[in-house]
């Protein structure tokens, strides 16, 4: 009987261990971690995001390499067409039908805020690496969301501070008429006026504008020292090109682009972009780590030698951080993964000294650059010269100021 009892105990123990192992495996839903890259593949953000972001996510999955635990990762992608309803529909389908565990990228603040609402309190994680609305870590903060790279507070306040330190006290804004542009203009205006500067005017334009003549002529006639372009992608490129035709910078006014990337500068050329001021979280030619990543990225299928934008670098960094948290917890549920991500404090190879705060904001240094003159560029994509480094603790809104319910 004693032998029979030991045998039963061993069988029971084996069953218990098998069940436990099965339960652990079940934490990875569907036995695969699916990351969905949701962005603008065909519109004004296709160069700064687009298929380059998809390749960046694939690079992160490859470098993760199962996390030492044989975890399978699948990268899927879709085009939100810069429409909140389209983005929301894709997110719901991914959540309810296709077993996607995390959404990454999402340029366009209106789309990002809609996705944030859809995923709130679900099992999906939102890695908002390109959504610039500060509301994601403010009144719309969610326990499911991590925001990387940039936001309107950092863009508006930090850029305004850097420009005012260099004598730019009078401003005029050319602003895209949706959440992103309005948020940047509001933040920059608040900083300028609080620090003794003046805003002499503002022109609003629709997303995807081709003719900026009337807006730029108003900015030129204002005599403002600084013309702030509170837009992004193709809108910024068109505005800068047309400003060069009007000789705005030659007339003594300084143009600053709040959201411009190296791909945009490449698209417009140094002859047009020279002298432009811009704030970036990432530049491919900063150090050995950024250069190594960029060269790998440029060699990926379809990249044809293009260097990564800050947004594409953010897709890589946030996807890899998410996958590392999955490996650490054995779960792809946002309720488990996001708190694990928020324990990170250390050095990110692409963004430097990095902390993930309780409101979901990832803080890291920011950099003010000036676009080089054509004769200053020594090799392809050698476009920026560093003007100032803004430490992480100064570059982003203080934790207690956002009104986020997650902050105790």
N, C-alpha and C positions, 0 to 999 in steps of 0.2 A: 504493500500500500504506500510505503514511504517513497519507493521508487516511482510509482504511478503519480504521486503528488508532485515530485520534482519535475517529472515529465510534463505534467499539466502546467506547472509554473513556467517551465521553459517555453512551452507553446504559447502561453498567455503573454509572456514577456516579448516573444518574437512578434506576436500580433500587435502588441502595444507599440513596439518600435516601428513596425511597418505602418501602423496608422499615423504615428507621429511624423514619420518621414513623408507620408502622403499628405498630411496636413501642411507640413513645411513647403512641399512642392506646390500645393494649392494656393499658397500665398502669392505666387507668380501667376496671375490670372491667365488661363489658357496656355500655361507653360511657355509663354513668350512675352517679352516686354515690347510693346508696340509704341513707338514714338511718332507722332504725326506732325510734320512740318507744314504749317498753314501760313501762306503768305501770298504776295502778289507776284505771279509768275509771268504775267503778260502785260502789266501796266507800268506805271511810273517808278515802281520800286523793284523792277525785275533785275536790275544790275546790282543794286546794293543788297538784295535778298534773293528772290527767285530761286533758280536751280542751284545757285551757289550755296544757299542755305541748306538745301537738301544734301549736297555733297559734304558740307561741314558736319551735318548730323551723322552721315554715314562714316565719316572719319572718326567721330567720337565713338560710334558703336564698334568700329574696328579696333581702336586703341583700348577700349574697355575690355574687349576680348573675353567676354564671359565673366569678368570680375573674379577670376580664379575659382568660380563655382559652376562653370558651364552654363551660365545664364544666356539664353537665346534672345537676340534683339532684332527687331524688324523696324525699318524706317519706311513710313508711308508719307505721302504728301498730297496737297490739294491747293487750288487757287481760290482765294476768297474774293477776288475781283474788286477789292476795296469797298465791299458792300457788307454792312453789318448783318443783314438778313441771310445772305449767302454763307458768311462765316459761321453764324449760329446754326444754320441747318447742317453744315458739314460737321460741326462739333457734336451736335446731337446724334447724328448718324454714327460717328466714330464712337461715341459713348454708349449708345443703346444697342448698336448692331454689330460693329466691326471690332470691338474689343481693344480700342486704342487706349493706352494708359496715361499718356502725357501729350500735351500740345505745346509745340515750341515755335518761336519766331513771332509772327503776327504783327508786322508793320501796319500802321493805320490805327490810331487811338480809338476811333469809333468802333471798329471791329474788335479790337482788344478788350474794350470795356464790355462789349456784348458777350464775348467768350468768357470773360471773367464771371459774368452773371450765370451763364449756363453751367459752368463747372463748379461753382460754389457749392461746397458740401457734398459733392459727388466723390467718386473714388479716383477721378482723374486729376492730374497735376497740370497746372498752367505755368509753363516756363516762358514768361513774357519778355523775351530777350530783345525784342524790337518795338514793343509797345511803349510809347514815350509818355503817356498820360500819368501825371503824379497822383491821380486819384486811386491808382492801383495800390498805393501804399498810404492812402489817405482815407477819404470817406467811403471808397469802394473796396477797401482792403478785404482780402479773402484768405482763409487758412489754407487754401489750395494753390496760392499764387506766389511765385518767386519772380522778381523783376530784375533783370540784368542790364548791363551796358549804360543806358541813358534814361533820363526822364525830363519832363518839362521844367521841374524845379531846378535841377542841375543845369540844364541847358540855358534857361532864362537867367537865373541868379548868377551862376558862375561865369557865364560869358559876359554879362553886363558888368560884373565886378572887374573882370580882367580888362575889359575895354575902357572902363572909367579910370582905372589906374593908369592908363596910357593916354588920358586926356579926352576921352570920348564922352562928353557930358550931355550933348544935345542929340536926340534920337528921332528917327522916323522909321516906322515898321511897314513892311510889305508882308502881309500875313495870309496864309491859306485859311479859308473860311470853314474850318471844322475844328473838332476838339483839340487836336495837336497844336495847330497854329495859335488858336485863342489862348490855350494854356501857356504856351511859351511867351507870347506877348504880355499876358497878365503878370507872369512872374518877373519878366525883365522890367516891365513898367514899374512894378512895385519896388524893385531894387533901385532903379534909376532915381525915382522920385524921393525915396527915403534917404538917398545919399547925395542930395543936392543937385541932381541932374534934371533935365526937362525932356518930355516927350512932345515933339512938335506936331505929330500927326500919325495917321495910320491908314493904309489902304487894304481892304479885304478882297481876295480873289478866289474864284472857285478852284477846286482840285482839278488838276489837269489843264491849266491855262496855257495857251500858246502865245498870246500877245500880252506882254507886260508894259507896253509903251506908256499908257496913261498912268499906271501906278508908279512907274519909275520917274516919269516927268514930275509928278506931284512930290515925290521924295526929293528929287533934284532941286526943285524950286523952293522947298522948305528950308534949304541951306543947313540942314542938320549935319552935324559932324559925323554921325554914324547912321548908316542905313542898315537896319536889321532885317534879314530875310527869315521870317518865321514860317518856313515851309520846308519841303524836303524833296528828294528825288528829282524827277524831270522838271518840276516846278522851279526848283532852285537853279537847275542848269539853265533853263530858258531865261530866268530873270538875270542871271549873271552874264549870259551871252548878250542879252539886249542892253544891259547896263554898260558893257564895254563899247557897244555901238554909239551910245550917248556920251561916252567919255566921262562917266560919273566919277570914277576914281581919279582920273587925271585932273579933274576939277577940284580935288582936295577933299572930297568926301570919302570916308572909309566904309567899305561894305563888309559886314560880318554875316556869315551863314550859320544859323543855329544848329542845323542838322545837315551836314554835308559829309560825304565819304570819299575816300580815295578814288573809287570807281567813278564818282561824279566829276571829279577833277580830271580824270583820264578822259572822260567823255567830252568835256568842254575844251581841254587843252590848256597848257600853261600860259600861252599867249593871252588867252581870255581870262584865266583864273588868277594870274599872278597878283600878289598883294592881298588876296582875300584872306580874312581872318576866320578861323573856325575852331570849334571845340570838339575834341574826339576822346573816346575812352581807349581806343586801340589804334595803333599805326603799325603796319607790317614791318617797318624797318627800325623799330625801337631798340631791339636787342637780339641776341642769338636765338632765344626761344621763339620770339615772334617771327623772325626770319625763317627759321626751320619750318614752322607751321605754314607760313605763307608759301614757301617753295613747294611743299607737299601739296597744298591746296591748288596752286597754279598748274600742277601736273595732273590733276584729276580729270576724268573724262568730261569733255565739254567746257572746261575752264580756259583752255587755250592760252595759258600764261597769265591770266588775270590774277591780280593780287586780291586777297579777301578784304571786305569792308569790316568795320567795327561790328555791324549787325551779324555778319556771317561768322566772325570770331565769337560773338556772343552765343550763337546757336551751338557752336562746338563746345564752348566752355560750360554752358548750362546743361546741355544734353549729357556731357560726361559727368558733371557733378550729380545730376539726377541718377544716372546709372550706378555711380559709386554708392549713392545712398540706398538704392535698391539692393545692391550686393551686401551692404552693411546690415540691412534690416531683414533681408529675405522676403521683402514684400514690395509690390508695386502700387499699393493703395496710398493715395495722397495723405490720408490721416496718419500714416506711419512714415512715409518717405519725406514729406515736407518738414516735419519737426527734426528729422535726422539731418536734412540739408542745412537747417538753421543752426546746427552746432558747428558748422565749418568756420574756421578762422585760420588763415594761412596764406601761402603764396600760390596764386594761379599763374600758370606759365604765360598766359596771354594778357592778363589784366593786372598782374602785380599783387601787392598786398591786398587781400580780400577778406571781407567779413559778410556773412548773411545775417541780417537783423531779424528781430521778431516780427516786424511789419512786412517782411518778405523782400525788403530792399537790399540788393547786393551793393555794398560800397567798395570803391576802389579809386585810385587816383584818376584825375582827368587832366587833359593837356590842351593848352591853347597853342595852335599852330598858325603859321603864315604860309601861304602857298608860294613856292619858289618862282623866281623868274626863269624863263627858258634856259638861259645860259648858266644858271646855278645847278641844274639837274644833270647828274653824271651818268645815270643809267635808268632803265625803264621803271616807272612808278616811284622814282626818287623825287617826290613832289613837295614834301613838307619840311619846314624848319621849325624847331621847337622854340616857342616864345616864353611859355611859363608852364610849370607843373603845379596843379592844385591838389593838395593832399586829400585823401579820401574823406577825412572827417570834416573838411570844409566844402567839398564838392557836392554833397547831398544834403537834403533837408534833415535837420536834427530829428532824431527818433520821436521825441515827445511832441513835435509840432504838427504832425500830420493828421491828428484826430482819428487814428486807426484804432478800432475796437480790440485789436489783437495785442496792443501795447498795454501792459499792466501798470 
